Amino acid sequence: MKASFISCLKAGVVVLLTSLTDPVHGRLGNGGTVLSDVDDAAGSKTRTLSETMYSTLACNSNASPLIDSADCLNNAATFSSLVASASASEFDVVVVPCGTCVVVDYTDGSTVTLPAGGLDVLGRLHFPATSNVVINTTAIVVQGLLDISTPNVGNKVKVTLYGTDEIFAYPYELCSGMMYDASCTDRKSMGKKPIAIVGGKVDIQAIAPACPSWTTLKSVADVAGETRHFHVDSSFAECIRPGDDLLITSDTLSHTDDSVHVVESIDFPPSKAVITVEGYTTRKFATEAGLGEAVYAAEVAGLRRDVVFEAQHDDPNDMHGGHLIVFHTPNVVPTIRGVLFENFGQDGNIGRSNILCRTFV
């Protein structure tokens, strides 16, 4: 129920194919499902079901300034004001209006609980590097742009999902005039604890693109058979901080004999980088400089994650957590880099995987 992914679709995360389980409504706007009869050579009809297609909202593509521009952020509203105004709304939803930008302004680690309807991002919701916040919500639906910058040192962005009620997404252009109204036949069931990308885009850069997620062990500095100094690539060491957890893969034939160490310091003597961990280990790790082939060197990975999506353990079924689903949105590539997904996936629920990129071929 725990997974850490780098990106999605063309950017590299696993793409899962699934059968279509949503009801058919037969109407197209910026999204819709098509059910059509096709005559074959024998004169019989074949019924064909096509995936709902979603696209960029016109109110975003025609906005001035564009929502992905610096000018939009310079004139952005604050997320705290949006949350405050949601309590006075007729709908139990925090809505980022289409064609506008909203900047998250919580910097002190506050926990912000959103109303039961969750968060609907129609425009742009931007988390700057100064963001330091826990957002507690039932759901996040992205029809515009959700982007999270690499948090500053010491900061963390955490989203926790709560509740067991069924949540619906309301496609903005298809449900025009009926937003958050159950009478909109084009609303889509997201199940419980969803993060759903419906025609929008996520761009989450939780770690710098130049930071490798793992490297190989070049050598170790042993003192009387005890090891605490590990030589690694400088590009990897530059992304590690004191206090981080450092994973080193197994030193035996068993893949379960990995070990985790707490980083004490990082040093950069000439032509190498040295990570020193707290305490000592007597394990004998294969290294690039060792007697064996360099290809068998132990692998080293940093486990710190500054952006976390976590589902609360409030479901009667302890195998049901949150889920992230990317609905069919041609020509839009979501990026999810360096994020920790904790307690995600719903065992036995079709279409409720940890991360599901919904694609028809």
C-alpha positions in Angstrom: 0.0 0.0 0.0 3.0 2.3 -0.3 4.5 3.4 -3.5 6.9 6.1 -4.7 6.7 7.2 -8.3 8.7 9.5 -10.5 6.3 10.5 -13.3 3.3 9.4 -15.3 2.6 8.5 -19.0 5.3 9.8 -21.3 7.3 11.0 -18.2 7.7 7.4 -17.0 5.2 6.1 -14.5 3.5 2.8 -15.1 0.5 3.1 -17.4 -2.4 0.7 -16.5 -5.2 -0.2 -18.9 -8.6 -0.8 -17.6 -12.1 -1.6 -18.9 -14.5 1.3 -18.8 -16.9 1.0 -15.9 -18.6 4.4 -15.9 -22.2 4.9 -17.0 -22.7 5.9 -20.6 -24.2 9.4 -21.1 -23.6 9.8 -24.9 -22.9 13.5 -25.0 -19.7 15.2 -25.9 -18.4 18.6 -24.8 -15.0 19.0 -23.4 -15.6 15.4 -22.3 -18.1 12.7 -23.0 -18.6 9.0 -23.7 -19.6 7.7 -27.1 -21.7 4.6 -27.6 -22.2 3.8 -31.3 -23.5 1.0 -33.5 -21.4 0.0 -36.5 -22.8 -2.2 -39.3 -20.4 -5.0 -40.4 -20.3 -6.8 -43.8 -23.0 -9.3 -42.7 -25.4 -6.5 -41.8 -25.3 -7.1 -38.0 -24.5 -4.3 -35.6 -21.5 -4.1 -33.4 -21.7 -1.8 -30.4 -18.5 0.1 -29.7 -17.8 1.9 -26.4 -15.2 4.7 -26.4 -13.5 6.3 -23.5 -14.6 9.7 -22.3 -12.2 12.4 -23.6 -11.3 15.5 -21.6 -9.5 18.6 -22.7 -8.2 21.9 -21.5 -11.0 24.2 -20.3 -11.7 27.1 -22.7 -11.8 29.5 -19.7 -8.2 28.6 -19.0 -6.9 28.5 -22.6 -8.5 31.9 -23.2 -7.5 33.5 -19.9 -5.5 36.7 -19.8 -2.9 36.3 -18.4 -2.6 32.5 -19.0 -2.8 30.5 -15.9 0.7 29.0 -16.4 2.3 32.4 -16.6 4.2 34.4 -14.0 1.8 37.3 -14.5 -1.1 35.1 -13.3 0.9 34.2 -10.1 1.8 37.8 -9.5 -1.9 38.6 -9.3 -3.0 35.5 -7.6 -5.4 35.1 -4.7 -4.3 33.3 -1.5 -5.5 29.8 -0.7 -6.3 30.8 2.9 -8.8 33.4 1.7 -10.3 30.7 -0.6 -10.7 28.3 2.2 -12.3 31.0 4.4 -14.8 31.9 1.8 -15.8 28.3 1.1 -17.6 28.2 4.5 -20.0 30.8 3.2 -20.6 29.0 -0.1 -23.8 27.1 -1.0 -21.6 24.2 -2.1 -19.4 22.2 0.4 -16.4 22.5 -2.0 -13.3 24.7 -2.1 -13.1 25.8 -5.7 -10.2 27.4 -7.5 -12.0 29.4 -10.2 -11.4 28.8 -13.8 -9.0 31.2 -15.5 -7.5 32.4 -12.2 -4.5 31.6 -10.1 -4.4 30.8 -6.4 -1.2 30.5 -4.3 -0.9 28.4 -1.2 0.2 30.8 1.6 0.5 28.5 4.6 4.2 28.4 5.7 4.1 27.3 9.3 3.1 23.7 9.0 -0.5 24.3 9.8 -3.1 21.6 9.3 -6.0 22.9 7.1 -9.1 20.7 6.9 -11.3 21.4 3.9 -15.1 20.8 3.8 -16.7 17.5 2.9 -16.9 18.2 -0.8 -13.2 18.4 -1.1 -11.1 20.6 -3.5 -11.9 21.3 -7.2 -9.1 22.9 -9.1 -10.6 24.6 -12.2 -7.9 27.2 -12.6 -4.4 27.0 -11.2 -3.4 26.1 -7.6 0.3 26.8 -7.0 2.4 25.5 -4.1 5.6 27.7 -4.0 8.8 26.4 -2.4 7.8 28.3 0.8 4.7 26.1 1.3 4.7 24.2 4.6 1.3 22.7 5.2 -0.9 19.7 5.8 -4.1 19.8 3.8 -6.8 17.4 5.0 -9.5 16.7 2.4 -11.9 14.1 1.1 -10.8 14.6 -2.5 -8.9 16.6 -5.1 -10.2 17.0 -8.6 -7.9 18.7 -11.1 -9.5 20.2 -14.2 -7.0 23.1 -14.5 -3.4 23.0 -13.2 -2.0 21.8 -9.9 1.7 22.5 -9.5 4.0 22.0 -6.5 7.5 23.3 -6.4 10.4 21.6 -4.6 9.8 22.6 -0.9 12.5 24.7 0.8 14.8 22.9 3.3 12.7 22.0 6.3 9.4 22.4 4.6 6.9 19.7 3.7 3.7 19.6 1.7 1.4 16.8 2.8 -2.1 16.0 1.6 -4.2 13.6 3.8 -7.4 12.1 2.4 -10.2 11.2 4.8 -13.7 9.8 4.6 -15.5 6.8 3.1 -18.3 8.5 1.1 -18.5 8.3 -2.7 -17.1 11.5 -4.3 -18.1 12.8 -7.8 -16.2 14.9 -10.3 -18.3 17.5 -12.2 -16.7 18.3 -15.6 -16.9 22.0 -15.7 -18.1 22.5 -19.3 -20.4 19.4 -19.4 -22.0 20.3 -16.1 -22.3 24.0 -16.9 -25.1 25.5 -14.8 -25.3 22.2 -12.7 -22.0 22.2 -11.0 -22.1 20.0 -7.8 -25.7 19.2 -8.7 -26.5 15.5 -8.7 -28.8 16.1 -11.6 -25.8 16.6 -13.9 -25.7 13.3 -15.8 -22.1 13.8 -16.9 -20.7 13.8 -13.3 -18.2 11.0 -12.7 -18.0 8.7 -9.7 -14.5 8.9 -8.2 -15.2 6.5 -5.3 -13.7 7.3 -2.0 -10.5 9.3 -1.2 -9.7 10.2 -4.8 -7.2 12.4 -6.5 -8.6 12.7 -10.0 -7.1 14.5 -13.0 -10.1 15.2 -15.3 -8.9 17.2 -18.3 -6.3 19.1 -16.2 -2.6 18.7 -15.4 -0.5 18.1 -12.4 3.2 19.2 -12.3 4.7 18.1 -9.0 8.5 18.6 -8.7 9.1 17.3 -5.2 12.8 16.8 -5.9 15.1 18.6 -8.3 15.2 17.0 -11.8 19.0 16.7 -11.5 18.8 14.6 -8.3 19.1 10.9 -9.0 16.9 8.7 -6.8 19.7 6.1 -6.3 23.3 5.4 -7.1 25.9 2.7 -6.7 28.4 2.4 -3.9 31.9 3.3 -5.0 33.8 2.3 -1.9 33.6 2.2 1.9 36.1 3.3 4.5 36.4 0.4 7.1 38.0 0.8 10.5 38.6 -2.6 12.2 35.7 -4.1 10.2 33.3 -1.4 11.1 31.8 0.9 8.4 30.1 4.3 8.5 31.7 6.2 5.6 30.2 5.5 2.1 31.7 7.0 -1.1 29.1 7.8 -3.7 28.6 10.0 -6.8 28.7 13.7 -6.0 25.4 14.3 -7.9 23.7 12.0 -5.5 25.3 13.2 -2.4 24.4 16.9 -3.2 20.7 15.9 -2.8 21.2 14.3 0.6 20.8 16.1 3.9 21.8 15.3 7.5 19.0 13.4 9.2 17.9 11.7 5.9 17.3 8.0 5.8 19.7 6.2 3.5 18.8 2.8 2.1 21.6 0.4 1.1 20.6 -2.8 -0.7 21.4 -6.3 0.5 24.9 -7.5 1.2 23.8 -11.2 0.9 22.0 -13.4 -1.6 18.7 -12.5 0.0 17.0 -9.4 -1.4 15.4 -8.7 2.1 18.7 -8.0 3.8 18.7 -4.3 2.9 19.6 -1.8 5.7 18.5 1.8 6.5 20.9 4.3 8.1 20.5 7.8 9.3 22.8 10.3 7.6 25.1 12.2 10.0 27.1 14.3 7.5 28.0 14.8 3.9 31.5 15.8 2.8 33.1 16.5 -0.6 36.8 15.9 -0.5 38.6 16.2 -3.9 37.1 14.0 -6.7 34.6 12.1 -4.4 31.7 12.5 -2.1 31.5 10.8 1.3 28.2 10.2 3.3 28.8 9.4 6.9 26.0 7.7 8.8 25.2 7.5 12.5 26.7 4.4 14.3 28.6 1.6 12.6 27.7 -1.4 10.5 29.8 -4.6 10.2 28.2 -5.6 6.8 30.5 -6.2 3.9 29.0 -4.4 0.9 30.0 -5.0 -2.7 31.5 -1.8 -4.2 32.7 -0.5 -7.6 36.2 -0.5 -6.2 35.9 -4.0 -4.7 37.2 -7.3 -5.9 34.1 -8.2 -7.8 32.6 -6.7 -11.0 31.5 -3.0 -10.6 28.0 -4.0 -12.0 27.4 -5.9 -8.7 28.0 -2.9 -6.5 25.4 -2.3 -3.8 22.8 0.4 -4.6 22.2 3.4 -2.4 18.9 5.5 -2.2 17.7 8.5 -0.3 14.3 8.0 1.3 13.4 11.6 2.2 10.2 12.8 0.6 9.0 16.4 1.1 5.7 16.0 -0.7 3.4 13.3 0.6 0.0 12.0 -0.3 -1.5 9.9 2.4 -4.8 8.3 3.0 -6.1 8.1 6.6 -6.8 4.7 8.1 -10.5 5.4 8.7 -12.0 2.8 6.4 -13.6 -0.4 7.8 -11.7 -2.2 5.1 -8.0 -1.9 6.1 -7.1 -2.7 2.4 -8.8 0.4 1.2 -6.9 3.7 1.1 -6.7 6.5 -1.4 -6.2 6.4 -5.2 -5.0 8.7 -8.0 -6.7 8.4 -11.4 -5.7 10.3 -14.6 -8.7 10.3 -16.9 -8.2 10.2 -20.6 -6.8 13.6 -21.5 -5.0 13.6 -24.8 -1.8 15.6 -25.3 -1.5 16.5 -21.5 1.4 14.8 -19.7 1.2 14.9 -15.9 4.5 14.9 -14.0 4.8 13.4 -10.5 8.4 13.4 -9.3 9.7 12.4 -5.9 6.4 12.0 -4.2 5.5 9.5 -1.5 2.1 7.8 -1.7 1.2 6.2 1.6 -1.8 3.9 2.1 -2.9 4.1 -1.5 -4.9 1.5 -3.5 -8.2 -0.2 -2.9 -8.0 -4.0 -3.0 -10.9 -5.5 -5.0 -12.1 -2.2 -6.4 -11.6 -2.1 -10.2 -10.1 1.2 -11.3 -8.9 2.1 -7.8 -5.2 1.3 -8.1 -2.5 3.3 -6.4 -2.0 5.3 -9.6 -4.1 4.6 -12.6 -3.5 6.3 -16.0 -6.7 5.6 -17.9 -6.0 5.0 -21.6 -7.8 3.4 -24.5 -5.8 2.1 -27.5 
